[in-house]
Amino acid sequence: MGTPATPLTPPSASGAVAIIQEIAMLEPIAFNLVASLVRGLKGKSDADILASDATDLSSIVAIAHSEQSK
Amino acid sequence: MGHRFAVVAVLLVVAVFSSGCPKGAYHGAVVAEHAFTSGLGAFQKAEIAEYQNGRISVEEHHKIEAGIEKIGTSGIILVNAMQSGAANPTISADLQLLIDSTTALMNDGVLGVKNPNSQAILKASLQTAQAVLSNVQTELNTATPVAAKP
């Protein structure tokens, strides 16, 4: 007989609120990220999102390349 | 790390349900990929700020930016595959390249940063991006293939 598994606690509304509060307090970067994500996704198709991400990634690559010569 | 996964999971659920965008076969993976791109941009901005404030050496800066360039290039390959509607195994292989590039940046760049505060900031930021990538992987594993058109 092995060690019995720890039972999983079902999520509750108060638990969800606690997680969101924790995000707001302890994860400001993540909280800003979700706000930016929601703004970026609103009303866009998958094709729109991918096209925009291709542009963003190209910009990230260009900046990274330029920063290596500084 | 478990806490960060919980945070990222909540972020993605909120993002998916708030987006209101038309849903394709890889919609979950597209949303997660978008979160990763945003996270990579935030990581790059944080790294440049640490460098400009003198907390990261020029050698560390060059190494990390080289890693970001590789990740960005791998990301473009993945996005192109998703845009062209490539088969799931192709997209999964491209995703694996992206995951490997991110792991290499963590091991060879971020963990080598001497300033402990800068390392902690960059490590947390990159771990978030890694957690998002594991969500892309999960979404791809559960994606329903699109029926071939005649």
Backbone of each chain as ProteinMPNN parsed JSONL, in Angstrom:
{"seq_chain_A": "MGTPATPLTPPSASGAVAIIQEIAMLEPIAFNLVASLVRGLKGKSDADILASDATDLSSIVAIAHSEQSK", "coords_chain_A": {"N_chain_A": [[0.845, -1.198, 0.0], [0.684, 2.127, -0.951], [1.371, 5.624, -0.224], [-1.586, 7.386, 0.528], [-3.33, 9.321, -1.958], [-3.488, 12.91, -1.948], [-6.601, 14.424, -1.47], [-8.301, 16.324, -4.002], [-9.321, 19.679, -3.701], [-12.431, 21.07, -4.496], [-12.844, 23.943, -6.655], [-13.888, 27.113, -5.366], [-16.105, 30.005, -5.224], [-15.096, 31.923, -3.491], [-12.498, 31.099, -3.42], [-11.692, 31.593, -6.045], [-11.916, 34.367, -6.119], [-9.975, 34.98, -4.268], [-7.687, 34.149, -5.621], [-7.692, 35.942, -7.776], [-7.404, 38.341, -6.387], [-4.911, 37.895, -5.379], [-3.41, 37.833, -7.695], [-3.698, 40.501, -8.509], [-2.387, 41.795, -6.43], [0.122, 40.56, -6.058], [1.103, 39.974, -8.551], [1.618, 42.138, -10.48], [2.669, 42.468, -13.053], [1.626, 40.297, -14.443], [-1.061, 40.899, -14.171], [-1.31, 43.277, -15.601], [-0.665, 42.213, -18.012], [-2.865, 40.565, -18.641], [-4.831, 42.476, -18.979], [-3.868, 43.799, -21.193], [-3.922, 41.68, -22.974], [-6.664, 41.145, -23.238], [-7.547, 43.535, -24.393], [-6.108, 43.332, -26.767], [-7.234, 41.131, -28.004], [-9.921, 41.461, -28.388], [-12.683, 41.156, -30.43], [-11.213, 40.25, -32.596], [-10.269, 38.037, -35.267], [-8.826, 34.696, -35.416], [-6.958, 34.749, -37.479], [-6.391, 37.466, -37.669], [-5.167, 37.875, -35.191], [-2.902, 36.238, -35.391], [-1.584, 37.448, -37.531], [-0.976, 39.933, -36.463], [0.667, 39.102, -34.363], [2.814, 38.027, -35.78], [3.937, 40.33, -36.82], [4.621, 41.631, -34.405], [6.498, 39.809, -33.379], [8.478, 39.949, -35.318], [9.337, 42.529, -34.884], [10.361, 42.265, -32.283], [12.509, 40.545, -32.809], [14.044, 42.194, -34.468], [14.71, 44.29, -32.699], [16.147, 42.82, -30.784], [18.31, 42.002, -32.332], [19.489, 44.435, -32.959], [20.137, 45.339, -30.379], [22.252, 43.705, -29.731], [24.435, 44.825, -30.859], [25.073, 46.965, -29.377]], "CA_chain_A": [[0.0, 0.0, 0.0], [1.458, 3.367, -1.003], [0.791, 6.764, 0.475], [-2.838, 7.788, -0.135], [-3.245, 10.6, -2.668], [-4.173, 14.034, -1.309], [-7.818, 14.719, -2.238], [-8.349, 17.656, -4.597], [-10.4, 20.521, -3.197], [-13.092, 21.726, -5.617], [-12.713, 25.393, -6.606], [-15.059, 27.831, -4.882], [-16.115, 31.407, -5.635], [-14.164, 32.679, -2.648], [-11.149, 30.711, -3.851], [-11.398, 32.311, -7.293], [-11.705, 35.779, -5.757], [-8.666, 35.053, -3.596], [-6.639, 34.047, -6.646], [-7.674, 37.203, -8.537], [-6.813, 39.352, -5.503], [-3.475, 37.608, -5.276], [-2.819, 38.278, -8.959], [-3.639, 41.967, -8.511], [-1.439, 42.286, -5.431], [1.461, 39.98, -6.152], [1.527, 39.759, -9.925], [1.2, 43.295, -11.291], [3.052, 42.272, -14.456], [0.646, 39.379, -15.014], [-2.355, 41.582, -14.204], [-1.241, 44.183, -16.758], [-0.624, 41.377, -19.214], [-4.206, 40.117, -19.0], [-5.564, 43.643, -19.485], [-3.357, 44.015, -22.545], [-4.389, 40.557, -23.802], [-8.094, 41.322, -23.524], [-7.622, 44.626, -25.38], [-5.53, 42.878, -28.03], [-7.992, 40.033, -28.613], [-11.332, 41.826, -28.535], [-13.26, 41.286, -31.763], [-10.293, 39.853, -33.667], [-10.28, 36.626, -35.662], [-7.528, 34.038, -35.211], [-6.045, 35.218, -38.539], [-5.961, 38.821, -37.279], [-4.246, 37.753, -34.044], [-1.635, 35.672, -35.875], [-0.915, 38.461, -38.37], [-0.447, 40.941, -35.538], [1.783, 38.494, -33.612], [3.96, 37.903, -36.694], [4.547, 41.674, -36.851], [5.239, 41.879, -33.099], [7.688, 38.961, -33.236], [9.509, 40.516, -36.198], [9.851, 43.708, -34.196], [11.172, 41.765, -31.161], [13.746, 40.023, -33.398], [14.831, 43.346, -34.943], [15.258, 44.972, -31.516], [17.161, 41.936, -30.202], [19.477, 42.051, -33.217], [20.087, 45.76, -32.796], [20.699, 45.444, -29.017], [23.516, 42.937, -29.627], [25.555, 45.637, -31.374], [25.231, 48.147, -28.499]], "C_chain_A": [[0.877, 1.244, 0.0], [0.788, 4.453, -0.192], [-0.492, 7.195, -0.218], [-2.703, 9.169, -0.775], [-3.999, 11.675, -1.9], [-5.416, 14.367, -2.118], [-7.793, 16.146, -2.783], [-9.537, 18.424, -4.035], [-11.084, 21.199, -4.373], [-12.977, 23.244, -5.514], [-13.995, 26.039, -6.102], [-14.971, 29.272, -5.335], [-15.125, 32.211, -4.801], [-12.725, 32.355, -3.017], [-10.745, 31.466, -5.098], [-11.113, 33.778, -7.01], [-10.326, 35.947, -5.117], [-7.536, 35.005, -4.611], [-6.527, 35.369, -7.41], [-7.059, 38.317, -7.69], [-5.305, 39.169, -5.422], [-2.757, 38.056, -6.551], [-2.63, 39.793, -8.925], [-2.552, 42.483, -7.574], [-0.014, 41.819, -5.705], [1.978, 39.874, -7.573], [1.114, 40.948, -10.786], [1.542, 43.13, -12.762], [2.01, 41.391, -15.141], [-0.715, 40.063, -15.153], [-2.414, 42.554, -15.386], [-1.281, 43.398, -18.052], [-2.029, 40.956, -19.63], [-5.035, 41.282, -19.543], [-5.161, 43.91, -20.929], [-3.849, 42.922, -23.497], [-5.845, 40.752, -24.217], [-8.28, 42.421, -24.567], [-7.175, 44.134, -26.753], [-6.379, 41.847, -28.753], [-9.418, 40.414, -29.001], [-11.733, 41.962, -30.005], [-12.358, 40.846, -32.905], [-10.454, 38.375, -33.994], [-8.912, 36.031, -35.37], [-6.515, 34.546, -36.23], [-5.502, 36.607, -38.211], [-4.901, 38.751, -36.177], [-2.883, 37.257, -34.523], [-0.861, 36.691, -36.715], [-0.261, 39.518, -37.487], [0.755, 40.384, -34.764], [3.014, 38.333, -34.493], [4.706, 39.235, -36.765], [5.282, 41.954, -35.54], [6.528, 41.073, -32.934], [8.828, 39.476, -34.116], [10.155, 41.726, -35.54], [10.762, 43.294, -33.032], [12.524, 41.268, -31.683], [14.645, 41.181, -33.834], [15.467, 44.091, -33.774], [16.388, 44.14, -30.911], [18.445, 41.978, -31.017], [20.229, 43.365, -33.019], [20.765, 45.898, -31.425], [22.041, 44.713, -28.887], [24.708, 43.737, -30.149], [25.788, 46.866, -30.496], [26.314, 47.896, -27.458]], "O_chain_A": [[1.732, 1.393, 0.873], [-0.238, 4.226, 0.448], [-0.498, 7.359, -1.438], [-2.06, 10.064, -0.227], [-5.023, 11.397, -1.276], [-5.32, 14.574, -3.328], [-7.323, 17.065, -2.112], [-10.633, 17.877, -3.91], [-10.412, 21.842, -5.18], [-13.006, 23.787, -4.41], [-15.085, 25.546, -6.391], [-13.917, 29.729, -5.777], [-14.407, 33.066, -5.321], [-11.843, 33.21, -2.94], [-9.61, 31.929, -5.215], [-10.193, 34.364, -7.581], [-9.611, 36.913, -5.382], [-6.547, 35.727, -4.484], [-5.427, 35.859, -7.663], [-6.293, 39.137, -8.195], [-4.535, 40.13, -5.399], [-1.647, 38.586, -6.5], [-1.564, 40.309, -9.262], [-1.881, 43.471, -7.869], [0.936, 42.594, -5.594], [3.179, 39.699, -7.779], [0.337, 40.784, -11.727], [0.799, 43.593, -13.628], [1.564, 41.677, -16.253], [-1.435, 39.838, -16.126], [-3.427, 42.645, -16.08], [-1.845, 43.84, -19.053], [-2.362, 40.98, -20.815], [-5.843, 41.103, -20.454], [-6.002, 44.209, -21.777], [-4.154, 43.184, -24.66], [-6.212, 40.555, -25.375], [-9.064, 42.271, -25.505], [-7.778, 44.471, -27.772], [-6.271, 41.695, -29.969], [-10.038, 39.764, -29.841], [-11.182, 42.789, -30.732], [-12.701, 41.047, -34.07], [-10.738, 37.561, -33.115], [-7.952, 36.757, -35.109], [-5.348, 34.753, -35.896], [-4.328, 36.9, -38.435], [-3.89, 39.452, -36.213], [-1.843, 37.779, -34.12], [0.363, 36.783, -36.622], [0.868, 39.941, -37.737], [1.735, 41.092, -34.534], [4.139, 38.484, -34.015], [5.936, 39.273, -36.768], [6.411, 42.445, -35.544], [7.525, 41.579, -32.417], [9.993, 39.445, -33.719], [11.367, 41.922, -35.628], [11.811, 43.901, -32.82], [13.561, 41.535, -31.077], [15.854, 41.159, -33.603], [16.632, 44.481, -33.846], [17.446, 44.667, -30.567], [19.542, 41.99, -30.458], [21.456, 43.385, -32.924], [21.834, 46.498, -31.317], [22.863, 45.06, -28.038], [25.858, 43.37, -29.908], [26.612, 47.717, -30.832], [26.591, 48.768, -26.634]]}, "seq_chain_B": "MGHRFAVVAVLLVVAVFSSGCPKGAYHGAVVAEHAFTSGLGAFQKAEIAEYQNGRISVEEHHKIEAGIEKIGTSGIILVNAMQSGAANPTISADLQLLIDSTTALMNDGVLGVKNPNSQAILKASLQTAQAVLSNVQTELNTATPVAAKP", "coords_chain_B": {"N_chain_B": [[6.729, 27.797, -8.733], [4.386, 26.377, -9.284], [2.457, 28.13, -8.415], [2.77, 30.148, -10.286], [1.945, 28.843, -12.601], [-0.75, 28.554, -12.001], [-1.543, 31.208, -12.004], [-1.059, 31.901, -14.676], [-2.821, 30.167, -15.918], [-5.281, 31.197, -15.054], [-5.119, 33.708, -16.271], [-5.202, 33.0, -18.983], [-7.718, 31.801, -19.202], [-9.374, 33.97, -18.618], [-8.64, 35.637, -20.741], [-9.438, 34.119, -23.002], [-12.222, 33.941, -22.619], [-12.908, 36.579, -22.669], [-12.311, 37.513, -25.112], [-14.052, 37.292, -27.327], [-13.756, 36.648, -29.989], [-13.958, 35.145, -33.312], [-13.998, 31.583, -33.342], [-11.511, 29.299, -34.209], [-10.065, 26.11, -35.286], [-7.691, 25.916, -33.873], [-8.036, 27.751, -31.864], [-7.673, 28.079, -29.039], [-4.939, 27.57, -28.865], [-3.986, 29.674, -30.416], [-4.704, 31.897, -28.882], [-3.149, 31.375, -26.615], [-0.615, 31.446, -27.776], [-0.547, 34.119, -28.505], [-0.513, 35.259, -25.984], [1.982, 34.401, -25.204], [3.644, 35.805, -27.018], [3.153, 38.444, -26.192], [4.175, 38.211, -23.617], [6.873, 37.685, -24.175], [7.652, 40.074, -25.355], [7.332, 41.755, -23.135], [9.251, 40.672, -21.459], [11.584, 41.27, -22.92], [11.534, 44.086, -22.82], [11.842, 44.458, -20.059], [14.377, 43.382, -19.69], [16.003, 45.094, -21.227], [15.604, 47.446, -19.818], [16.824, 46.798, -17.372], [19.453, 46.55, -18.241], [19.958, 49.151, -19.229], [19.873, 50.514, -16.873], [22.174, 49.768, -15.707], [22.375, 47.393, -14.31], [22.819, 45.012, -15.477], [25.416, 43.399, -17.18], [27.225, 44.227, -20.235], [27.955, 41.933, -21.61], [26.211, 40.005, -20.566], [23.84, 41.156, -21.405], [24.065, 41.038, -24.223], [24.108, 38.261, -24.59], [21.571, 37.491, -23.646], [19.868, 38.934, -25.356], [20.57, 37.729, -27.745], [19.506, 35.221, -27.306], [16.804, 35.927, -27.153], [16.417, 36.734, -29.752], [16.643, 34.286, -31.106], [14.432, 32.943, -30.028], [12.356, 34.609, -30.898], [12.583, 34.24, -33.651], [11.991, 31.503, -33.83], [9.391, 31.692, -32.929], [8.175, 33.12, -35.008], [8.289, 31.216, -37.018], [6.544, 29.297, -35.959], [4.141, 30.776, -35.869], [3.781, 31.302, -38.595], [3.33, 28.693, -39.478], [0.925, 28.138, -38.195], [-0.66, 30.074, -39.373], [-0.75, 29.159, -41.98], [-2.265, 26.956, -41.727], [-1.085, 24.512, -41.122], [-0.446, 20.98, -40.537], [-1.18, 19.374, -37.4], [1.08, 17.86, -36.277], [3.27, 19.18, -37.462], [3.031, 21.778, -36.464], [3.305, 21.181, -33.778], [5.961, 20.317, -33.743], [7.276, 22.684, -34.448], [6.556, 24.183, -32.246], [7.947, 22.808, -30.284], [10.575, 23.499, -30.909], [10.494, 26.172, -30.222], [10.016, 25.98, -27.469], [12.413, 24.733, -26.71], [14.253, 26.756, -27.375], [13.525, 28.687, -25.545], [14.062, 27.426, -23.131], [16.826, 27.222, -23.388], [17.536, 29.932, -23.306], [16.857, 30.517, -20.688], [18.642, 28.825, -19.245], [21.222, 29.422, -20.283], [21.358, 32.178, -20.409], [19.634, 33.862, -18.617], [19.939, 32.631, -16.051], [22.573, 33.074, -15.684], [22.913, 35.693, -15.017], [24.439, 38.041, -12.954], [23.607, 39.942, -11.034], [21.459, 39.56, -8.375], [18.819, 40.556, -8.003], [18.051, 41.445, -10.546], [18.249, 39.04, -11.9], [16.208, 37.611, -10.624], [13.926, 39.052, -11.41], [13.964, 38.74, -14.218], [13.924, 35.976, -14.41], [11.424, 35.314, -13.305], [9.766, 36.532, -15.17], [10.421, 35.151, -17.534], [9.729, 32.577, -16.794], [6.991, 32.822, -16.678], [6.415, 33.124, -19.391], [7.265, 30.605, -20.227], [5.406, 29.007, -18.929], [3.124, 29.771, -20.287], [3.731, 28.735, -22.783], [3.54, 26.007, -22.262], [0.857, 25.862, -22.042], [0.113, 26.352, -24.679], [0.993, 24.0, -25.789], [-0.696, 22.168, -24.489], [-3.165, 23.032, -25.495], [-2.818, 22.449, -28.213], [-2.663, 19.707, -28.111], [-5.266, 19.087, -27.535], [-6.684, 20.111, -29.587], [-9.238, 20.151, -32.041], [-9.105, 18.555, -35.121], [-9.465, 20.231, -38.273], [-11.976, 19.515, -40.63], [-11.167, 18.257, -43.835], [-11.581, 20.19, -46.775], [-13.527, 19.594, -49.737]], "CA_chain_B": [[6.389, 27.544, -10.133], [2.995, 25.978, -9.332], [1.668, 29.356, -8.272], [2.843, 30.871, -11.563], [1.09, 28.123, -13.545], [-2.144, 28.891, -11.65], [-1.767, 32.576, -12.466], [-1.124, 31.895, -16.14], [-4.067, 29.485, -16.29], [-6.365, 32.174, -14.853], [-4.96, 34.723, -17.324], [-5.652, 32.481, -20.279], [-9.174, 31.605, -19.155], [-9.965, 35.31, -18.735], [-8.394, 36.134, -22.1], [-10.262, 33.373, -23.965], [-13.638, 34.26, -22.464], [-13.138, 38.002, -22.9], [-11.883, 37.932, -26.444], [-15.213, 37.426, -28.197], [-13.346, 36.538, -31.385], [-14.396, 33.921, -33.945], [-13.182, 30.464, -32.876], [-11.031, 28.337, -35.181], [-9.678, 24.821, -34.725], [-6.579, 26.115, -32.955], [-8.284, 29.026, -31.195], [-7.009, 28.104, -27.726], [-3.492, 27.671, -29.1], [-3.726, 31.026, -30.937], [-4.771, 32.813, -27.735], [-1.973, 31.112, -25.778], [0.557, 31.95, -28.521], [-0.601, 35.581, -28.402], [-0.06, 35.564, -24.621], [3.436, 34.188, -25.19], [4.278, 36.925, -27.735], [3.072, 39.596, -25.286], [5.107, 37.942, -22.514], [8.247, 37.814, -24.676], [7.875, 41.517, -25.498], [7.488, 42.308, -21.779], [10.561, 40.199, -20.977], [12.626, 42.045, -23.605], [11.519, 45.449, -22.271], [12.403, 44.385, -18.702], [15.826, 43.129, -19.807], [16.642, 46.326, -21.725], [15.576, 48.403, -18.701], [17.861, 46.396, -16.413], [20.742, 46.863, -18.869], [20.12, 50.61, -19.287], [20.091, 50.997, -15.507], [23.491, 49.319, -15.26], [22.311, 46.224, -13.427], [23.202, 43.845, -16.281], [26.623, 43.732, -17.951], [27.038, 44.199, -21.68], [28.048, 40.528, -22.057], [24.94, 39.36, -20.205], [22.817, 41.761, -22.271], [24.204, 40.482, -25.579], [23.736, 36.845, -24.55], [20.116, 37.382, -23.49], [19.216, 39.415, -26.577], [20.774, 36.686, -28.762], [18.502, 34.199, -26.99], [15.491, 36.467, -27.531], [16.346, 36.707, -31.229], [16.348, 32.896, -31.51], [13.042, 32.644, -29.635], [11.479, 35.357, -31.808], [12.621, 33.573, -34.961], [11.208, 30.26, -33.679], [7.992, 32.107, -32.806], [7.679, 33.476, -36.349], [8.085, 29.941, -37.743], [5.31, 28.703, -35.413], [2.996, 31.589, -36.307], [3.598, 31.049, -40.037], [2.724, 27.358, -39.623], [-0.483, 28.234, -37.77], [-1.361, 30.88, -40.384], [-0.945, 28.382, -43.209], [-3.122, 25.81, -41.417], [-0.261, 23.296, -41.173], [-0.944, 19.852, -39.746], [-0.84, 19.449, -35.977], [2.455, 17.436, -35.956], [4.209, 20.228, -37.895], [2.925, 22.864, -35.494], [3.873, 20.685, -32.517], [7.427, 20.306, -33.894], [7.701, 24.092, -34.385], [6.393, 24.596, -30.852], [9.037, 22.209, -29.503], [11.753, 24.342, -31.158], [10.285, 27.39, -29.431], [10.213, 25.596, -26.063], [13.851, 24.488, -26.528], [14.937, 28.06, -27.402], [13.21, 29.379, -24.286], [14.828, 26.732, -22.076], [18.235, 27.607, -23.574], [17.692, 31.309, -22.817], [16.84, 30.464, -19.216], [19.845, 28.182, -18.712], [22.476, 30.03, -20.738], [21.347, 33.636, -20.296], [19.024, 34.439, -17.407], [20.518, 32.083, -14.814], [23.956, 33.55, -15.586], [22.928, 37.105, -14.615], [25.086, 38.084, -11.625], [22.8, 40.733, -10.094], [20.369, 38.661, -7.954], [17.486, 41.14, -8.214], [17.771, 41.408, -11.989], [18.022, 37.641, -12.273], [14.887, 37.212, -10.122], [12.903, 39.695, -12.258], [13.961, 38.118, -15.545], [13.541, 34.571, -14.249], [9.964, 35.26, -13.117], [9.138, 36.909, -16.432], [10.595, 34.071, -18.515], [8.949, 31.417, -16.329], [5.612, 33.067, -17.096], [6.359, 32.804, -20.817], [7.371, 29.139, -20.349], [4.12, 28.443, -18.505], [2.19, 30.006, -21.393], [4.047, 27.769, -23.847], [3.001, 24.688, -21.924], [-0.576, 25.958, -22.367], [-0.014, 26.183, -26.132], [1.153, 22.562, -26.016], [-1.938, 21.522, -24.046], [-4.232, 23.38, -26.448], [-2.591, 21.713, -29.462], [-2.977, 18.302, -27.868], [-6.711, 18.897, -27.446], [-7.336, 20.778, -30.724], [-10.001, 19.297, -32.95], [-8.668, 18.81, -36.485], [-10.464, 20.767, -39.194], [-12.288, 18.57, -41.697], [-10.624, 18.686, -45.125], [-12.617, 20.626, -47.704], [-13.388, 18.906, -51.03]], "C_chain_B": [[4.923, 27.163, -10.267], [2.071, 27.167, -9.264], [1.623, 30.091, -9.612], [1.966, 30.182, -12.61], [-0.376, 28.455, -13.283], [-2.48, 30.273, -12.172], [-1.942, 32.601, -13.976], [-2.412, 31.229, -16.612], [-5.248, 30.441, -16.158], [-6.323, 33.23, -15.953], [-5.543, 34.24, -18.637], [-7.155, 32.286, -20.31], [-9.869, 32.953, -19.336], [-9.829, 35.814, -20.164], [-9.296, 35.449, -23.113], [-11.723, 33.807, -23.869], [-13.948, 35.739, -22.71], [-12.938, 38.388, -24.35], [-13.048, 38.135, -27.407], [-14.881, 37.3, -29.665], [-13.831, 35.221, -31.979], [-13.448, 32.764, -33.612], [-12.819, 29.519, -34.016], [-10.609, 27.062, -34.485], [-8.587, 24.973, -33.666], [-6.789, 27.356, -32.091], [-7.564, 29.137, -29.85], [-5.51, 28.279, -27.879], [-3.119, 29.062, -29.596], [-3.719, 32.021, -29.781], [-3.532, 32.631, -26.85], [-0.705, 31.622, -26.457], [0.621, 33.469, -28.433], [-0.101, 36.022, -27.013], [1.46, 35.413, -24.534], [4.159, 35.359, -25.859], [4.279, 38.181, -26.865], [4.08, 39.44, -24.151], [6.555, 38.112, -22.944], [8.607, 39.293, -24.843], [8.112, 42.17, -24.141], [8.846, 41.907, -21.202], [11.685, 41.024, -21.601], [12.701, 43.47, -23.044], [12.172, 45.47, -20.882], [13.916, 44.213, -18.773], [16.556, 44.388, -20.248], [16.683, 47.376, -20.61], [16.652, 48.071, -17.676], [19.248, 46.752, -16.947], [20.984, 48.379, -18.848], [20.36, 51.209, -17.904], [21.382, 50.448, -14.9], [23.49, 48.103, -14.359], [22.687, 44.935, -14.148], [24.403, 44.259, -17.125], [26.336, 43.643, -19.444], [27.086, 42.762, -22.217], [26.738, 39.788, -21.768], [23.823, 39.843, -21.134], [22.864, 41.133, -23.672], [23.738, 39.021, -25.623], [22.204, 36.684, -24.495], [19.407, 37.839, -24.761], [19.408, 38.418, -27.734], [19.751, 35.562, -28.569], [17.105, 34.649, -27.397], [15.335, 36.433, -29.05], [16.004, 35.302, -31.727], [14.898, 32.539, -31.198], [12.076, 33.329, -30.595], [11.416, 34.704, -33.178], [11.823, 32.267, -34.92], [9.713, 30.578, -33.592], [7.388, 32.443, -34.161], [7.397, 32.205, -37.155], [6.772, 29.285, -37.286], [4.079, 29.46, -35.919], [2.721, 31.354, -37.795], [2.919, 29.699, -40.273], [1.242, 27.404, -39.252], [-1.289, 29.022, -38.803], [-1.679, 30.054, -41.629], [-1.816, 27.151, -42.969], [-2.367, 24.494, -41.513], [-0.85, 22.218, -40.276], [-0.421, 19.956, -38.316], [0.596, 18.973, -35.671], [3.507, 18.468, -36.356], [4.224, 21.357, -36.879], [3.537, 22.435, -34.162], [5.396, 20.679, -32.575], [7.975, 21.732, -33.808], [7.608, 24.618, -32.949], [7.531, 24.052, -29.996], [10.329, 23.007, -29.673], [11.69, 25.61, -30.298], [10.529, 27.114, -27.941], [11.704, 25.406, -25.783], [14.629, 25.806, -26.496], [14.73, 28.801, -26.086], [13.976, 28.749, -23.12], [16.299, 27.131, -22.16], [18.476, 29.02, -23.062], [17.727, 31.339, -21.291], [18.176, 29.942, -18.692], [21.126, 28.938, -19.054], [22.525, 31.54, -20.542], [20.886, 34.128, -18.934], [19.701, 33.935, -16.124], [21.979, 32.495, -14.641], [24.061, 35.011, -15.177], [23.415, 37.201, -13.167], [24.259, 38.875, -10.6], [21.573, 39.91, -9.674], [18.968, 39.23, -8.188], [17.09, 41.097, -9.683], [17.467, 39.984, -12.422], [16.626, 37.2, -11.843], [13.774, 37.778, -11.007], [12.801, 38.962, -13.597], [13.52, 36.658, -15.486], [12.019, 34.442, -14.133], [9.25, 35.549, -14.434], [9.235, 35.77, -17.46], [9.823, 32.814, -18.1], [7.48, 31.575, -16.71], [5.447, 32.694, -18.568], [6.432, 31.288, -21.031], [6.055, 28.467, -19.964], [3.075, 28.62, -19.605], [2.448, 29.001, -22.512], [3.501, 26.387, -23.535], [1.491, 24.674, -22.142], [-0.807, 25.807, -23.869], [0.038, 24.688, -26.448], [-0.122, 21.809, -25.64], [-3.056, 21.777, -25.043], [-4.063, 22.613, -27.755], [-2.96, 20.248, -29.302], [-4.479, 18.043, -27.854], [-7.447, 19.518, -28.635], [-8.049, 19.766, -31.608], [-9.545, 19.583, -34.378], [-9.805, 19.336, -37.352], [-10.7, 19.751, -40.301], [-11.781, 19.115, -43.037], [-11.759, 19.061, -46.068], [-12.42, 19.933, -49.044], [-12.761, 19.833, -52.073]], "O_chain_B": [[4.267, 27.558, -11.231], [1.048, 27.225, -9.945], [0.576, 30.591, -10.022], [1.317, 30.851, -13.414], [-1.157, 28.619, -14.22], [-3.562, 30.495, -12.716], [-2.857, 33.24, -14.495], [-3.023, 31.667, -17.586], [-6.113, 30.495, -17.033], [-7.358, 33.604, -16.503], [-6.275, 34.961, -19.316], [-7.802, 32.569, -21.319], [-10.825, 33.072, -20.103], [-10.778, 36.353, -20.734], [-9.859, 36.106, -23.988], [-12.386, 34.015, -24.885], [-15.101, 36.11, -22.931], [-13.35, 39.468, -24.773], [-13.023, 39.061, -28.219], [-15.63, 37.787, -30.512], [-14.09, 34.272, -31.238], [-12.23, 32.946, -33.601], [-13.696, 29.0, -34.706], [-10.759, 26.92, -33.271], [-8.569, 24.24, -32.677], [-5.816, 27.954, -31.631], [-6.928, 30.149, -29.556], [-4.88, 29.03, -27.134], [-2.06, 29.582, -29.244], [-2.844, 32.884, -29.701], [-2.939, 33.609, -26.392], [0.179, 32.168, -25.797], [1.701, 34.044, -28.302], [0.624, 37.008, -26.88], [2.135, 36.202, -23.873], [5.161, 35.851, -25.341], [5.277, 38.897, -26.802], [4.752, 40.397, -23.766], [7.377, 38.621, -22.181], [9.718, 39.713, -24.518], [8.979, 43.032, -24.003], [9.507, 42.706, -20.539], [12.622, 41.43, -20.913], [13.79, 43.999, -22.821], [12.949, 46.37, -20.564], [14.651, 44.829, -18.001], [17.611, 44.717, -19.706], [17.665, 48.104, -20.471], [17.32, 48.97, -17.166], [20.112, 47.202, -16.195], [22.072, 48.836, -18.495], [20.969, 52.27, -17.774], [21.647, 50.644, -13.714], [24.495, 47.809, -13.711], [22.856, 43.891, -13.519], [24.41, 45.34, -17.716], [25.336, 43.061, -19.864], [26.362, 42.413, -23.15], [26.228, 39.047, -22.608], [22.983, 39.064, -21.586], [21.835, 40.75, -24.228], [23.065, 38.6, -26.564], [21.627, 35.856, -25.2], [18.448, 37.202, -25.198], [18.534, 38.274, -28.589], [19.206, 35.026, -29.534], [16.317, 33.861, -27.92], [14.258, 36.139, -29.567], [15.194, 35.133, -32.637], [14.219, 31.908, -32.008], [11.106, 32.725, -31.052], [10.353, 34.617, -33.793], [11.075, 31.958, -35.848], [8.878, 29.837, -34.111], [6.239, 32.101, -34.44], [6.404, 32.122, -37.878], [5.995, 28.788, -38.101], [3.097, 28.851, -36.343], [1.567, 31.222, -38.204], [2.056, 29.566, -41.14], [0.41, 26.784, -39.914], [-2.443, 28.696, -39.083], [-2.728, 30.22, -42.25], [-2.079, 26.387, -43.898], [-2.926, 23.48, -41.931], [-1.643, 22.499, -39.377], [0.631, 20.542, -38.059], [1.279, 19.618, -34.876], [4.521, 18.619, -35.673], [5.285, 21.835, -36.48], [4.205, 23.225, -33.496], [6.057, 20.996, -31.586], [9.006, 21.969, -33.179], [8.455, 25.388, -32.496], [8.024, 24.734, -29.097], [11.089, 23.178, -28.72], [12.69, 26.051, -29.731], [11.164, 27.907, -27.246], [12.208, 25.855, -24.754], [15.551, 25.966, -25.697], [15.64, 29.456, -25.578], [14.473, 29.45, -22.238], [16.946, 27.352, -21.137], [19.509, 29.284, -22.447], [18.506, 32.073, -20.682], [18.774, 30.544, -17.801], [22.012, 29.077, -18.211], [23.607, 32.126, -20.512], [21.655, 34.737, -18.189], [19.997, 34.72, -15.223], [22.56, 32.291, -13.575], [25.166, 35.526, -15.004], [22.886, 36.541, -12.274], [24.219, 38.509, -9.425], [20.733, 39.593, -10.516], [18.042, 38.493, -8.527], [15.957, 40.763, -10.028], [16.549, 39.743, -13.206], [15.933, 36.505, -12.587], [12.805, 37.085, -11.319], [11.712, 38.611, -14.05], [12.837, 36.164, -16.384], [11.404, 33.586, -14.768], [8.261, 34.9, -14.774], [8.27, 35.466, -18.16], [9.324, 32.077, -18.951], [6.804, 30.596, -17.026], [4.477, 32.04, -18.95], [5.752, 30.746, -21.903], [5.64, 27.489, -20.585], [2.246, 27.739, -19.831], [1.512, 28.48, -23.117], [3.051, 25.675, -24.432], [0.903, 23.622, -22.393], [-1.797, 25.209, -24.291], [-0.744, 24.175, -27.248], [-0.574, 20.929, -26.372], [-3.804, 20.866, -25.399], [-5.049, 22.172, -28.346], [-3.495, 19.622, -30.217], [-4.924, 16.927, -28.124], [-8.676, 19.468, -28.701], [-7.539, 18.68, -31.884], [-9.588, 20.734, -34.813], [-10.959, 18.941, -37.19], [-9.752, 19.189, -40.849], [-11.949, 20.298, -43.332], [-12.765, 18.358, -46.16], [-11.285, 19.701, -49.458], [-12.566, 19.431, -53.219]]}, "name": "protein", "num_of_chains": 2, "seq": "MGTPATPLTPPSASGAVAIIQEIAMLEPIAFNLVASLVRGLKGKSDADILASDATDLSSIVAIAHSEQSKMGHRFAVVAVLLVVAVFSSGCPKGAYHGAVVAEHAFTSGLGAFQKAEIAEYQNGRISVEEHHKIEAGIEKIGTSGIILVNAMQSGAANPTISADLQLLIDSTTALMNDGVLGVKNPNSQAILKASLQTAQAVLSNVQTELNTATPVAAKP"}
